[in-house]
């Protein structure tokens, strides 16, 4: 599972609080006494896979290090509706100031983890591995991919520099599959993955000795044909328009991987609330 280091967690907390001008929460400053203390409980309002606890705690403690953040669950836990996630105790002003940023983070990342787990569960027992993609919110890629890993997916490329992935537009610019592969080999010694839209392109890539092929928007019938052709010569990744309804059929074709952009692109946030009690 991808891990987030303390420095990036702290930097994320600073960024979200700066965006919210947390140092000047005019409502709390005007309405809430500086001496007021409170107890707040983050509560799951629906079933979910939890993700983002370290980030939420960092946000709260960046507002006021004296606030006590007591976790009742950890990332990766499956929670039921009504489960207590964490208790915050201390300055009422600080808890109110941190509330939205901390909840937004937990809801977004837990939404990704929950959605990812649904896809993982859907292909259980097939041998196929779920991959995430680079279809993430700019600036939030690592935490988005962290959430997919909490949900059970494997991380694909984190950045453009991590590996060579020849896509359809690269092939079009070079004038064909073989030409694109030759150009990539001439320019780098990194492993090469190539996207193929047709059976003919996949055959050409296999003839070039490519060992990782992305099969884009192919039908289950087409995928089975490529699986038979590859016969252990290459690892095969299916992608393109994969849904919860279709992923099991795709996995049963025998592909090694299935990449799903909607894990980070379209996952709905889950509902987590703060039940607030004044001391």
GIFEN-V468466 format. One record per pair of residues at least 24 apart in sequence whose C-alpha atoms are under 10 Angstrom apart, sorted by the first residue. I is the first residue (numbers start at 1). GAP is how many residues later the second one is. D is the distance in whole Angstrom. If there is no record, write none. Layout:
<<I | GAP | D> <I | GAP | D>>
//
This chain:
<<1 | 144 | 10> <1 | 145 | 7> <1 | 146 | 9> <1 | 147 | 9> <1 | 148 | 5> <1 | 149 | 7> <1 | 150 | 9> <1 | 151 | 8> <1 | 152 | 9> <1 | 153 | 8> <1 | 154 | 8> <2 | 140 | 9> <2 | 141 | 9> <2 | 143 | 8> <2 | 144 | 5> <2 | 145 | 9> <2 | 146 | 9> <2 | 147 | 6> <2 | 148 | 8> <2 | 152 | 9> <2 | 153 | 8> <3 | 139 | 9> <3 | 140 | 9> <3 | 142 | 10> <3 | 143 | 7> <3 | 144 | 10> <3 | 146 | 9> <3 | 147 | 10> <4 | 48 | 10> <4 | 50 | 9> <4 | 51 | 9> <4 | 138 | 8> <4 | 139 | 8> <4 | 142 | 7> <5 | 49 | 10> <6 | 48 | 9> <6 | 49 | 9> <6 | 52 | 9> <8 | 47 | 9> <8 | 134 | 9> <8 | 135 | 10> <9 | 43 | 10> <9 | 45 | 7> <9 | 46 | 6> <9 | 47 | 9> <9 | 48 | 10> <9 | 49 | 7> <9 | 50 | 9> <9 | 134 | 9> <10 | 44 | 10> <10 | 45 | 8> <10 | 47 | 10> <10 | 48 | 6> <10 | 49 | 8> <10 | 51 | 10> <10 | 52 | 8> <11 | 44 | 10> <11 | 47 | 9> <11 | 48 | 10> <12 | 43 | 7> <12 | 44 | 10> <12 | 46 | 9> <12 | 47 | 8> <12 | 127 | 10> <12 | 128 | 9> <12 | 131 | 9> <13 | 41 | 10> <13 | 42 | 7> <13 | 43 | 8> <13 | 44 | 9> <13 | 45 | 6> <13 | 46 | 5> <13 | 47 | 8> <13 | 48 | 9> <13 | 49 | 7> <13 | 50 | 9> <13 | 85 | 10> <13 | 88 | 9> <13 | 89 | 9> <13 | 92 | 10> <14 | 44 | 9> <14 | 45 | 7> <14 | 48 | 7> <14 | 49 | 9> <15 | 44 | 10> <16 | 43 | 8> <16 | 82 | 10> <16 | 85 | 7> <16 | 86 | 9> <16 | 89 | 9> <17 | 42 | 7> <17 | 43 | 10> <17 | 45 | 8> <17 | 46 | 8> <17 | 80 | 9> <17 | 81 | 8> <17 | 83 | 10> <17 | 84 | 7> <17 | 85 | 10> <19 | 82 | 10> <20 | 77 | 9> <20 | 78 | 9> <20 | 80 | 9> <20 | 81 | 8> <21 | 76 | 9> <22 | 40 | 10> <22 | 41 | 7> <22 | 72 | 9> <22 | 75 | 6> <22 | 76 | 8> <22 | 79 | 9> <23 | 40 | 8> <23 | 71 | 10> <23 | 74 | 9> <24 | 73 | 9> <25 | 68 | 9> <25 | 69 | 9> <25 | 71 | 9> <25 | 72 | 6> <25 | 73 | 10> <26 | 71 | 10> <27 | 66 | 9> <27 | 69 | 10> <27 | 70 | 9> <28 | 64 | 9> <28 | 65 | 6> <28 | 66 | 9> <28 | 67 | 10> <28 | 68 | 7> <28 | 69 | 7> <29 | 64 | 7> <29 | 65 | 10> <29 | 68 | 9> <30 | 63 | 10> <31 | 62 | 9> <32 | 59 | 10> <32 | 60 | 7> <32 | 61 | 6> <32 | 62 | 10> <32 | 64 | 9> <33 | 58 | 9> <33 | 59 | 8> <33 | 60 | 8> <34 | 57 | 7> <34 | 58 | 8> <34 | 59 | 7> <34 | 60 | 9> <35 | 55 | 10> <35 | 56 | 7> <35 | 57 | 8> <35 | 58 | 9> <36 | 54 | 8> <36 | 55 | 6> <36 | 56 | 6> <36 | 57 | 7> <36 | 58 | 10> <36 | 242 | 8> <36 | 243 | 8> <37 | 30 | 10> <37 | 52 | 7> <37 | 53 | 5> <37 | 54 | 5> <37 | 55 | 5> <37 | 56 | 8> <37 | 57 | 9> <37 | 58 | 9> <37 | 240 | 9> <37 | 241 | 6> <37 | 242 | 6> <38 | 29 | 10> <38 | 50 | 8> <38 | 51 | 6> <38 | 52 | 6> <38 | 53 | 6> <38 | 54 | 5> <38 | 55 | 9> <38 | 56 | 10> <38 | 57 | 8> <38 | 58 | 10> <38 | 238 | 7> <38 | 239 | 6> <38 | 240 | 4> <38 | 241 | 5> <39 | 28 | 10> <39 | 29 | 9> <39 | 48 | 7> <39 | 49 | 6> <39 | 50 | 5> <39 | 51 | 7> <39 | 52 | 9> <39 | 53 | 8> <39 | 56 | 8> <39 | 235 | 10> <39 | 236 | 8> <39 | 237 | 6> <39 | 238 | 5> <39 | 239 | 6> <39 | 240 | 7> <40 | 29 | 10> <40 | 46 | 8> <40 | 47 | 6> <40 | 48 | 5> <40 | 49 | 6> <40 | 50 | 9> <40 | 52 | 9> <40 | 55 | 8> <40 | 56 | 9> <40 | 59 | 9> <40 | 233 | 10> <40 | 234 | 6> <40 | 235 | 5> <40 | 236 | 4> <40 | 237 | 6> <40 | 238 | 8> <41 | 28 | 10> <41 | 29 | 9> <41 | 30 | 10> <41 | 31 | 10> <41 | 43 | 7> <41 | 44 | 7> <41 | 45 | 6> <41 | 46 | 4> <41 | 47 | 6> <41 | 48 | 9> <41 | 232 | 8> <41 | 233 | 5> <41 | 234 | 5> <41 | 235 | 7> <41 | 236 | 8> <42 | 29 | 9> <42 | 30 | 9> <42 | 40 | 10> <42 | 41 | 9> <42 | 42 | 6> <42 | 43 | 5> <42 | 44 | 5> <42 | 45 | 6> <42 | 46 | 8> <42 | 57 | 9> <42 | 60 | 10> <42 | 61 | 8> <42 | 64 | 10> <42 | 230 | 7> <42 | 231 | 6> <42 | 232 | 5> <42 | 233 | 6> <42 | 234 | 9> <43 | 36 | 10> <43 | 37 | 10> <43 | 38 | 8> <43 | 39 | 6> <43 | 40 | 6> <43 | 41 | 5> <43 | 42 | 5> <43 | 43 | 7> <43 | 44 | 9> <43 | 228 | 9> <43 | 229 | 6> <43 | 230 | 5> <43 | 231 | 6> <43 | 232 | 7> <44 | 35 | 7> <44 | 36 | 7> <44 | 37 | 5> <44 | 38 | 5> <44 | 39 | 5> <44 | 40 | 6> <44 | 41 | 7> <44 | 42 | 10> <44 | 63 | 9> <44 | 226 | 8> <44 | 227 | 6> <44 | 228 | 5> <44 | 229 | 7> <44 | 230 | 9> <45 | 34 | 10> <45 | 35 | 8> <45 | 36 | 5> <45 | 37 | 6> <45 | 38 | 8> <45 | 39 | 10> <45 | 225 | 8> <45 | 226 | 5> <45 | 227 | 5> <45 | 228 | 7> <46 | 33 | 8> <46 | 34 | 6> <46 | 35 | 4> <46 | 36 | 7> <46 | 37 | 9> <46 | 224 | 7> <46 | 225 | 6> <46 | 226 | 8> <47 | 31 | 7> <47 | 32 | 5> <47 | 33 | 4> <47 | 34 | 5> <47 | 35 | 8> <47 | 36 | 9> <47 | 67 | 9> <47 | 223 | 8> <47 | 224 | 9> <48 | 28 | 9> <48 | 29 | 8> <48 | 30 | 6> <48 | 31 | 5> <48 | 32 | 7> <48 | 33 | 8> <48 | 35 | 10> <48 | 59 | 10> <48 | 62 | 7> <48 | 63 | 7> <48 | 64 | 10> <48 | 65 | 8> <48 | 66 | 5> <48 | 67 | 9> <48 | 69 | 9> <48 | 221 | 10> <48 | 222 | 7> <48 | 223 | 9> <48 | 224 | 10> <49 | 25 | 10> <49 | 26 | 8> <49 | 27 | 6> <49 | 28 | 6> <49 | 29 | 5> <49 | 30 | 6> <49 | 31 | 9> <49 | 60 | 9> <49 | 61 | 6> <49 | 62 | 8> <49 | 63 | 9> <49 | 64 | 6> <49 | 65 | 5> <49 | 66 | 8> <49 | 67 | 9> <49 | 68 | 8> <49 | 69 | 10> <49 | 98 | 10> <49 | 101 | 8> <49 | 102 | 7> <49 | 221 | 9> <50 | 24 | 7> <50 | 25 | 5> <50 | 26 | 5> <50 | 27 | 6> <50 | 28 | 6> <50 | 29 | 7> <50 | 35 | 9> <50 | 56 | 8> <50 | 57 | 9> <50 | 59 | 8> <50 | 60 | 5> <50 | 61 | 8> <50 | 62 | 9> <50 | 63 | 7> <50 | 64 | 7> <50 | 97 | 9> <50 | 100 | 8> <50 | 101 | 9> <50 | 220 | 9> <51 | 24 | 5> <51 | 25 | 6> <51 | 26 | 8> <51 | 27 | 10> <51 | 54 | 9> <51 | 55 | 6> <51 | 56 | 8> <51 | 57 | 9> <51 | 58 | 5> <51 | 59 | 5> <51 | 60 | 8> <51 | 61 | 8> <51 | 62 | 6> <51 | 63 | 9> <51 | 92 | 10> <51 | 93 | 10> <51 | 95 | 8> <51 | 96 | 6> <51 | 97 | 9> <51 | 98 | 10> <51 | 99 | 7> <51 | 100 | 8> <52 | 24 | 9> <52 | 50 | 9> <52 | 51 | 10> <52 | 52 | 10> <52 | 53 | 7> <52 | 54 | 5> <52 | 55 | 8> <52 | 56 | 9> <52 | 57 | 6> <52 | 58 | 7> <52 | 61 | 10> <52 | 91 | 8> <52 | 92 | 10> <52 | 94 | 9> <52 | 95 | 7> <52 | 98 | 9> <53 | 32 | 9> <53 | 33 | 9> <53 | 49 | 9> <53 | 50 | 10> <53 | 52 | 9> <53 | 53 | 7> <53 | 56 | 9> <53 | 57 | 9> <54 | 48 | 10> <54 | 52 | 10> <55 | 46 | 10> <55 | 47 | 8> <55 | 50 | 7> <55 | 51 | 8> <55 | 54 | 10> <55 | 88 | 9> <56 | 30 | 10> <56 | 42 | 9> <56 | 43 | 9> <56 | 44 | 10> <56 | 45 | 8> <56 | 46 | 5> <56 | 47 | 7> <56 | 48 | 9> <56 | 49 | 7> <56 | 50 | 7> <57 | 29 | 9> <57 | 31 | 9> <57 | 41 | 10> <57 | 45 | 7> <57 | 49 | 10> <58 | 40 | 10> <58 | 44 | 9> <59 | 38 | 10> <59 | 39 | 6> <59 | 40 | 9> <59 | 41 | 10> <59 | 42 | 7> <59 | 43 | 6> <59 | 44 | 10> <59 | 46 | 9> <60 | 28 | 9> <60 | 34 | 8> <60 | 35 | 7> <60 | 36 | 10> <60 | 37 | 8> <60 | 38 | 5> <60 | 39 | 8> <60 | 41 | 9> <60 | 42 | 7> <61 | 33 | 9> <61 | 34 | 9> <61 | 37 | 9> <62 | 32 | 9> <62 | 36 | 9> <63 | 30 | 9> <63 | 31 | 6> <63 | 32 | 8> <63 | 33 | 10> <63 | 34 | 7> <63 | 35 | 6> <64 | 26 | 9> <64 | 27 | 8> <64 | 29 | 9> <64 | 30 | 6> <64 | 31 | 8> <64 | 33 | 10> <64 | 34 | 9> <65 | 25 | 10> <65 | 29 | 9> <66 | 24 | 7> <66 | 25 | 8> <66 | 28 | 9> <67 | 24 | 7> <67 | 25 | 9> <67 | 27 | 8> <67 | 28 | 8> <68 | 27 | 10> <75 | 31 | 10> <75 | 34 | 10> <75 | 35 | 9> <75 | 38 | 9> <75 | 72 | 9> <75 | 75 | 7> <75 | 76 | 9> <76 | 34 | 9> <76 | 37 | 8> <76 | 38 | 9> <76 | 41 | 10> <76 | 71 | 9> <76 | 73 | 9> <76 | 74 | 5> <76 | 75 | 7> <76 | 76 | 9> <77 | 73 | 9> <77 | 74 | 9> <78 | 35 | 10> <78 | 36 | 8> <78 | 39 | 10> <78 | 73 | 10> <81 | 190 | 9> <81 | 191 | 9> <82 | 190 | 9> <82 | 191 | 10> <83 | 189 | 10> <84 | 188 | 10> <84 | 189 | 10> <84 | 190 | 10> <84 | 191 | 10> <85 | 187 | 9> <85 | 188 | 10> <85 | 189 | 10> <86 | 188 | 9> <87 | 187 | 9> <87 | 188 | 9> <87 | 189 | 10> <88 | 186 | 10> <88 | 188 | 9> <89 | 188 | 10> <89 | 189 | 10> <89 | 190 | 9> <90 | 188 | 10> <90 | 189 | 9> <91 | 187 | 10> <92 | 184 | 9> <92 | 185 | 9> <92 | 186 | 8> <92 | 187 | 9> <95 | 179 | 10> <95 | 181 | 9> <96 | 178 | 10> <96 | 180 | 9> <99 | 174 | 9> <99 | 175 | 8> <100 | 173 | 10> <100 | 174 | 9> <103 | 168 | 9> <103 | 169 | 7> <103 | 170 | 7> <103 | 171 | 8> <104 | 165 | 8> <104 | 166 | 10> <104 | 167 | 10> <104 | 168 | 9> <105 | 38 | 10> <105 | 164 | 9> <106 | 163 | 9> <106 | 164 | 8> <106 | 165 | 9> <106 | 166 | 8> <107 | 161 | 9> <107 | 162 | 5> <107 | 163 | 5> <107 | 164 | 6> <107 | 165 | 6> <107 | 166 | 9> <108 | 36 | 9> <108 | 39 | 9> <108 | 156 | 10> <108 | 159 | 8> <108 | 160 | 7> <108 | 161 | 5> <108 | 162 | 7> <108 | 163 | 9> <108 | 164 | 10> <109 | 34 | 8> <109 | 35 | 7> <109 | 36 | 9> <109 | 37 | 8> <109 | 38 | 5> <109 | 39 | 8> <109 | 41 | 9> <109 | 42 | 10> <109 | 155 | 9> <109 | 158 | 9> <109 | 159 | 10> <109 | 160 | 7> <109 | 161 | 9> <110 | 34 | 10> <110 | 37 | 7> <110 | 38 | 9> <110 | 40 | 9> <110 | 41 | 9> <110 | 157 | 9> <110 | 158 | 9> <110 | 159 | 7> <110 | 160 | 6> <110 | 161 | 9> <110 | 162 | 9> <111 | 36 | 8> <111 | 37 | 10> <111 | 40 | 10> <111 | 152 | 9> <111 | 153 | 9> <111 | 155 | 10> <111 | 156 | 6> <111 | 157 | 6> <111 | 158 | 4> <111 | 159 | 5> <111 | 160 | 9> <112 | 32 | 7> <112 | 33 | 9> <112 | 34 | 9> <112 | 35 | 6> <112 | 36 | 6> <112 | 37 | 10> <112 | 38 | 9> <112 | 39 | 7> <112 | 150 | 9> <112 | 151 | 6> <112 | 152 | 6> <112 | 153 | 9> <112 | 154 | 8> <112 | 155 | 5> <112 | 156 | 7> <112 | 157 | 7> <112 | 158 | 9> <113 | 31 | 9> <113 | 32 | 9> <113 | 33 | 9> <113 | 34 | 5> <113 | 35 | 5> <113 | 36 | 7> <113 | 37 | 6> <113 | 38 | 4> <113 | 39 | 8> <113 | 40 | 9> <113 | 150 | 8> <113 | 151 | 9> <113 | 154 | 9> <113 | 156 | 10> <113 | 157 | 10> <114 | 33 | 9> <114 | 34 | 9> <114 | 36 | 9> <114 | 37 | 6> <114 | 38 | 10> <114 | 149 | 9> <114 | 153 | 8> <114 | 154 | 9> <114 | 155 | 9> <114 | 156 | 8> <115 | 32 | 10> <115 | 33 | 8> <115 | 36 | 8> <115 | 129 | 9> <115 | 147 | 9> <115 | 148 | 7> <115 | 149 | 9> <115 | 151 | 9> <115 | 152 | 6> <115 | 153 | 8> <115 | 154 | 9> <115 | 155 | 10> <116 | 31 | 8> <116 | 32 | 6> <116 | 33 | 8> <116 | 34 | 8> <116 | 35 | 5> <116 | 36 | 7> <116 | 37 | 7> <116 | 128 | 10> <116 | 144 | 9> <116 | 146 | 9> <116 | 147 | 6> <116 | 148 | 9> <116 | 151 | 8> <117 | 31 | 8> <117 | 32 | 9> <117 | 33 | 8> <117 | 34 | 5> <117 | 35 | 6> <117 | 36 | 8> <117 | 146 | 10> <118 | 33 | 8> <118 | 34 | 9> <118 | 126 | 8> <118 | 145 | 10> <119 | 32 | 9> <119 | 33 | 9> <119 | 34 | 9> <119 | 123 | 10> <119 | 124 | 8> <119 | 125 | 6> <119 | 126 | 9> <119 | 128 | 7> <119 | 129 | 9> <119 | 139 | 10> <119 | 141 | 9> <119 | 144 | 9> <120 | 31 | 8> <120 | 32 | 6> <120 | 33 | 7> <120 | 124 | 10> <120 | 127 | 9> <120 | 128 | 10> <121 | 30 | 10> <121 | 31 | 9> <121 | 123 | 10> <121 | 127 | 10> <122 | 122 | 7> <122 | 123 | 9> <122 | 124 | 9> <122 | 125 | 7> <122 | 126 | 6> <122 | 127 | 10> <122 | 129 | 9> <123 | 121 | 9> <123 | 124 | 7> <123 | 125 | 5> <123 | 126 | 9> <123 | 127 | 9> <123 | 128 | 6> <123 | 129 | 8> <123 | 135 | 10> <124 | 124 | 9> <124 | 127 | 9> <125 | 126 | 9> <125 | 127 | 9> <126 | 122 | 8> <126 | 123 | 10> <126 | 124 | 10> <126 | 125 | 6> <126 | 126 | 6> <126 | 127 | 9> <126 | 128 | 8> <126 | 129 | 9> <126 | 130 | 9> <127 | 124 | 8> <127 | 125 | 9> <127 | 127 | 8> <127 | 128 | 9> <127 | 129 | 7> <127 | 130 | 9> <128 | 108 | 10> <128 | 109 | 9> <128 | 110 | 10> <128 | 119 | 10> <128 | 120 | 9> <128 | 122 | 9> <128 | 123 | 6> <128 | 124 | 8> <128 | 125 | 9> <128 | 126 | 7> <128 | 127 | 6> <128 | 128 | 5> <128 | 129 | 5> <128 | 130 | 7> <129 | 24 | 7> <129 | 25 | 7> <129 | 108 | 9> <129 | 122 | 9> <129 | 126 | 9> <129 | 127 | 6> <129 | 128 | 5> <129 | 129 | 6> <129 | 130 | 8> <130 | 24 | 6> <130 | 25 | 9> <130 | 26 | 9> <130 | 107 | 9> <130 | 108 | 10> <130 | 117 | 10> <130 | 121 | 9> <130 | 126 | 9> <130 | 127 | 6> <130 | 128 | 5> <130 | 129 | 6> <130 | 130 | 7> <131 | 24 | 6> <131 | 25 | 6> <131 | 26 | 9> <131 | 106 | 9> <131 | 107 | 10> <131 | 108 | 10> <131 | 126 | 7> <131 | 127 | 6> <131 | 128 | 4> <131 | 129 | 6> <131 | 130 | 9> <131 | 132 | 9> <132 | 24 | 6> <132 | 25 | 8> <132 | 26 | 9> <132 | 126 | 9> <132 | 127 | 6> <132 | 128 | 6> <132 | 129 | 6> <132 | 130 | 8> <132 | 131 | 7> <132 | 132 | 8> <133 | 24 | 7> <133 | 25 | 8> <133 | 26 | 10> <133 | 106 | 10> <133 | 126 | 7> <133 | 127 | 7> <133 | 128 | 5> <133 | 129 | 9> <133 | 130 | 8> <133 | 131 | 8> <133 | 132 | 9> <134 | 24 | 7> <134 | 25 | 8> <134 | 26 | 9> <134 | 126 | 10> <134 | 127 | 7> <134 | 130 | 8> <134 | 131 | 9> <135 | 125 | 9> <135 | 126 | 6> <135 | 127 | 8> <135 | 128 | 9> <135 | 129 | 6> <135 | 130 | 6> <135 | 131 | 9> <136 | 125 | 8> <136 | 126 | 9> <136 | 127 | 9> <136 | 128 | 5> <136 | 129 | 6> <136 | 130 | 9> <137 | 127 | 8> <137 | 128 | 8> <141 | 123 | 9> <144 | 119 | 9> <144 | 120 | 6> <144 | 121 | 9> <145 | 118 | 9> <145 | 119 | 8> <147 | 116 | 9> <147 | 117 | 9> <148 | 115 | 7> <148 | 116 | 8> <151 | 112 | 10> <153 | 105 | 10> <153 | 106 | 9> <153 | 107 | 10> <153 | 110 | 9> <154 | 103 | 10> <154 | 105 | 9> <155 | 104 | 10> <156 | 103 | 8> <161 | 29 | 10> <162 | 28 | 9> <162 | 29 | 10> <163 | 25 | 10> <163 | 26 | 10> <163 | 27 | 6> <163 | 28 | 7> <163 | 29 | 7> <163 | 30 | 8> <164 | 24 | 8> <164 | 25 | 9> <164 | 26 | 7> <164 | 27 | 6> <164 | 28 | 5> <164 | 29 | 6> <164 | 30 | 8> <165 | 26 | 9> <165 | 27 | 6> <165 | 28 | 5> <165 | 29 | 6> <165 | 30 | 7> <165 | 47 | 9> <165 | 48 | 9> <165 | 49 | 9> <166 | 26 | 7> <166 | 27 | 6> <166 | 28 | 5> <166 | 29 | 6> <166 | 30 | 9> <166 | 47 | 10> <166 | 48 | 9> <167 | 26 | 9> <167 | 27 | 6> <167 | 28 | 5> <167 | 29 | 8> <167 | 30 | 10> <167 | 47 | 9> <167 | 49 | 10> <168 | 26 | 9> <168 | 27 | 6> <168 | 28 | 7> <168 | 29 | 8> <168 | 48 | 9> <169 | 26 | 10> <170 | 24 | 10> <170 | 25 | 10> <171 | 24 | 9> <171 | 25 | 9> <176 | 25 | 9> <176 | 28 | 10> <177 | 24 | 7> <177 | 25 | 9> <177 | 26 | 10> <177 | 27 | 7> <177 | 28 | 7> <177 | 31 | 9> <178 | 26 | 7> <178 | 27 | 7> <178 | 29 | 9> <178 | 30 | 7> <181 | 24 | 8> <181 | 27 | 8> <181 | 28 | 10> <181 | 29 | 8> <182 | 26 | 9> <193 | 41 | 10> <193 | 42 | 9> <193 | 43 | 10> <193 | 44 | 10> <194 | 43 | 10> <195 | 42 | 9> <195 | 43 | 10> <195 | 44 | 9> <196 | 42 | 10> <198 | 24 | 8> <198 | 25 | 10> <198 | 28 | 9> <199 | 24 | 9> <199 | 26 | 8> <199 | 27 | 7> <199 | 30 | 10> <200 | 26 | 10> <202 | 24 | 7> <202 | 27 | 9> <202 | 28 | 9> <202 | 34 | 10> <203 | 26 | 8> <203 | 27 | 8> <205 | 29 | 10> <206 | 24 | 7> <206 | 27 | 8> <206 | 28 | 7> <209 | 24 | 8> <209 | 25 | 8> <210 | 24 | 7> <210 | 25 | 9> <211 | 24 | 6> <211 | 25 | 8> <212 | 24 | 6> <212 | 25 | 8> <212 | 44 | 10> <213 | 24 | 6> <213 | 25 | 9> <214 | 24 | 6> <214 | 25 | 7> <214 | 26 | 10> <214 | 41 | 10> <214 | 43 | 9> <214 | 44 | 9> <214 | 45 | 9> <215 | 24 | 6> <215 | 25 | 8> <215 | 40 | 9> <215 | 42 | 10> <215 | 43 | 9> <216 | 24 | 5> <216 | 25 | 9> <216 | 43 | 10> <217 | 24 | 7> <217 | 25 | 8> <218 | 32 | 9> <219 | 30 | 10> <219 | 31 | 8> <219 | 34 | 10> <220 | 26 | 9> <220 | 29 | 7> <220 | 30 | 6> <220 | 31 | 9> <220 | 32 | 9> <220 | 33 | 6> <220 | 34 | 10> <220 | 35 | 10> <221 | 29 | 9> <221 | 32 | 8> <222 | 31 | 9> <223 | 27 | 8> <223 | 28 | 10> <223 | 29 | 10> <223 | 30 | 6> <223 | 31 | 8> <223 | 32 | 7> <224 | 26 | 9> <224 | 28 | 9> <224 | 29 | 5> <224 | 30 | 7> <224 | 31 | 8> <225 | 28 | 9> <226 | 27 | 10> <226 | 28 | 10> <226 | 29 | 9> <227 | 26 | 7> <227 | 27 | 6> <227 | 28 | 7> <227 | 29 | 9> <228 | 25 | 10> <228 | 26 | 9>>
//
